[in-house]
């Protein structure tokens, strides 16, 4: 008689820095939507809000976390393209 193997659930913890979190959000949005461009607050912050507890379980949200996301996008122009319309 064959022995059944017990399946183990493995959790991998990765400490994401802010720029990686924003990059991950953009990657996932690009893979799961048909949009070509994403809005800072309506798309990127909404995605981060949805996955915050899973991606950063030990880090509480600050009152200005959305501004931090905007800062990451503006200060990492080598990683993120920005198009502003007035």
Phi and psi restraints in degrees (value plus and minus 20) as a CYANA .aco file:
   2 UNK   PHI     -98.2   -58.2
   2 UNK   PSI     120.0   160.0
   3 UNK   PHI    -105.7   -65.7
   3 UNK   PSI     114.3   154.3
   4 UNK   PHI    -100.3   -60.3
   4 UNK   PSI     113.7   153.7
   5 UNK   PHI    -105.9   -65.9
   5 UNK   PSI     116.1   156.1
   6 UNK   PHI    -100.9   -60.9
   6 UNK   PSI     114.3   154.3
   7 UNK   PHI    -105.8   -65.8
   7 UNK   PSI     112.0   152.0
   8 UNK   PHI    -122.5   -82.5
   8 UNK   PSI     117.4   157.4
   9 UNK   PHI    -112.3   -72.3
   9 UNK   PSI     104.0   144.0
  10 UNK   PHI    -127.5   -87.5
  10 UNK   PSI     110.0   150.0
  11 UNK   PHI    -128.5   -88.5
  11 UNK   PSI     111.5   151.5
  12 UNK   PHI    -132.4   -92.4
  12 UNK   PSI     105.6   145.6
  13 UNK   PHI    -122.9   -82.9
  13 UNK   PSI     106.6   146.6
  14 UNK   PHI    -146.5  -106.5
  14 UNK   PSI     108.4   148.4
  15 UNK   PHI    -105.9   -65.9
  15 UNK   PSI      91.2   131.2
  16 UNK   PHI    -109.4   -69.4
  16 UNK   PSI     113.1   153.1
  17 UNK   PHI    -107.4   -67.4
  17 UNK   PSI     145.7   185.7
  18 UNK   PHI     -76.1   -36.1
  18 UNK   PSI     -66.7   -26.7
  19 UNK   PHI     -83.6   -43.6
  19 UNK   PSI     -55.8   -15.8
  20 UNK   PHI     -89.1   -49.1
  20 UNK   PSI     -55.6   -15.6
  21 UNK   PHI     -84.5   -44.5
  21 UNK   PSI     -63.6   -23.6
  22 UNK   PHI     -85.7   -45.7
  22 UNK   PSI     -62.6   -22.6
  23 UNK   PHI     -81.4   -41.4
  23 UNK   PSI     -63.3   -23.3
  24 UNK   PHI     -81.6   -41.6
  24 UNK   PSI     -61.0   -21.0
  25 UNK   PHI     -83.1   -43.1
  25 UNK   PSI     -63.3   -23.3
  26 UNK   PHI     -85.8   -45.8
  26 UNK   PSI     -59.2   -19.2
  27 UNK   PHI     -81.8   -41.8
  27 UNK   PSI     -67.8   -27.8
  28 UNK   PHI     -85.7   -45.7
  28 UNK   PSI     -62.4   -22.4
  29 UNK   PHI     -80.4   -40.4
  29 UNK   PSI     -60.4   -20.4
  30 UNK   PHI     -85.6   -45.6
  30 UNK   PSI     -54.5   -14.5
  31 UNK   PHI     -99.3   -59.3
  31 UNK   PSI     -46.3    -6.3
  32 UNK   PHI    -129.1   -89.1
  32 UNK   PSI     -21.9    18.1
  33 UNK   PHI    -150.0  -110.0
  33 UNK   PSI     152.0   192.0
  34 UNK   PHI    -120.5   -80.5
  34 UNK   PSI     -17.2    22.8
  35 UNK   PHI     -90.0   -50.0
  35 UNK   PSI     130.6   170.6
  36 UNK   PHI    -120.5   -80.5
  36 UNK   PSI     -47.6    -7.6
  37 UNK   PHI    -145.7  -105.7
  37 UNK   PSI     130.2   170.2
  38 UNK   PHI    -147.0  -107.0
  38 UNK   PSI     117.7   157.7
  39 UNK   PHI    -103.3   -63.3
  39 UNK   PSI     123.0   163.0
  40 UNK   PHI     -75.1   -35.1
  40 UNK   PSI     -80.5   -40.5
  41 UNK   PHI    -103.5   -63.5
  41 UNK   PSI     -64.1   -24.1
  42 UNK   PHI     -91.9   -51.9
  42 UNK   PSI     -50.6   -10.6
  43 UNK   PHI    -128.9   -88.9
  43 UNK   PSI     -78.4   -38.4
  44 UNK   PHI     -88.1   -48.1
  44 UNK   PSI     -71.1   -31.1
  45 UNK   PHI     -84.8   -44.8
  45 UNK   PSI     -56.1   -16.1
  46 UNK   PHI     -82.4   -42.4
  46 UNK   PSI     -62.6   -22.6
  47 UNK   PHI     -84.0   -44.0
  47 UNK   PSI     -66.4   -26.4
  48 UNK   PHI     -82.5   -42.5
  48 UNK   PSI     -61.6   -21.6
  49 UNK   PHI     -77.8   -37.8
  49 UNK   PSI     -63.4   -23.4
  50 UNK   PHI     -84.0   -44.0
  50 UNK   PSI     -57.7   -17.7
  51 UNK   PHI    -125.7   -85.7
  51 UNK   PSI     -12.8    27.2
  52 UNK   PHI     -72.4   -32.4
  52 UNK   PSI     -72.1   -32.1
  53 UNK   PHI     -85.2   -45.2
  53 UNK   PSI     -49.5    -9.5
  54 UNK   PHI    -100.2   -60.2
  54 UNK   PSI     -56.0   -16.0
  55 UNK   PHI    -110.3   -70.3
  55 UNK   PSI     -49.7    -9.7
  56 UNK   PHI    -155.2  -115.2
  56 UNK   PSI      44.8    84.8
  57 UNK   PHI     -84.7   -44.7
  57 UNK   PSI     -44.1    -4.1
  58 UNK   PHI    -120.2   -80.2
  58 UNK   PSI     -21.7    18.3
  59 UNK   PHI    -130.5   -90.5
  59 UNK   PSI      96.6   136.6
  60 UNK   PHI     -95.2   -55.2
  60 UNK   PSI     131.7   171.7
  61 UNK   PHI     -95.1   -55.1
  61 UNK   PSI     115.5   155.5
  62 UNK   PHI    -108.1   -68.1
  62 UNK   PSI     143.2   183.2
  63 UNK   PHI     -82.6   -42.6
  63 UNK   PSI     -39.9     0.1
  64 UNK   PHI    -131.9   -91.9
  64 UNK   PSI       3.7    43.7
  65 UNK   PHI     -81.3   -41.3
  65 UNK   PSI     -53.7   -13.7
  66 UNK   PHI     -86.5   -46.5
  66 UNK   PSI     -56.1   -16.1
  67 UNK   PHI     -86.0   -46.0
  67 UNK   PSI     -54.0   -14.0
  68 UNK   PHI     -83.5   -43.5
  68 UNK   PSI     -60.1   -20.1
  69 UNK   PHI     -81.8   -41.8
  69 UNK   PSI     -64.9   -24.9
  70 UNK   PHI     -81.4   -41.4
  70 UNK   PSI     -60.6   -20.6
  71 UNK   PHI     -83.5   -43.5
  71 UNK   PSI     -61.2   -21.2
  72 UNK   PHI     -80.7   -40.7
  72 UNK   PSI     -64.3   -24.3
  73 UNK   PHI     -84.7   -44.7
  73 UNK   PSI     -60.4   -20.4
  74 UNK   PHI     -96.7   -56.7
  74 UNK   PSI     -51.9   -11.9
  75 UNK   PHI    -113.6   -73.6
  75 UNK   PSI     -21.5    18.5
  76 UNK   PHI    -141.8  -101.8
  76 UNK   PSI      37.9    77.9
  77 UNK   PHI     -87.9   -47.9
  77 UNK   PSI     -36.2     3.8
  78 UNK   PHI     -93.9   -53.9
  78 UNK   PSI     -40.2    -0.2
  79 UNK   PHI    -124.1   -84.1
  79 UNK   PSI     -52.8   -12.8
  80 UNK   PHI    -144.1  -104.1
  80 UNK   PSI     111.6   151.6
  81 UNK   PHI    -108.6   -68.6
  81 UNK   PSI     124.7   164.7
  82 UNK   PHI    -151.4  -111.4
  82 UNK   PSI     113.8   153.8
  83 UNK   PHI    -143.6  -103.6
  83 UNK   PSI      99.5   139.5
  84 UNK   PHI    -129.8   -89.8
  84 UNK   PSI     115.7   155.7
  85 UNK   PHI    -136.6   -96.6
  85 UNK   PSI     114.7   154.7
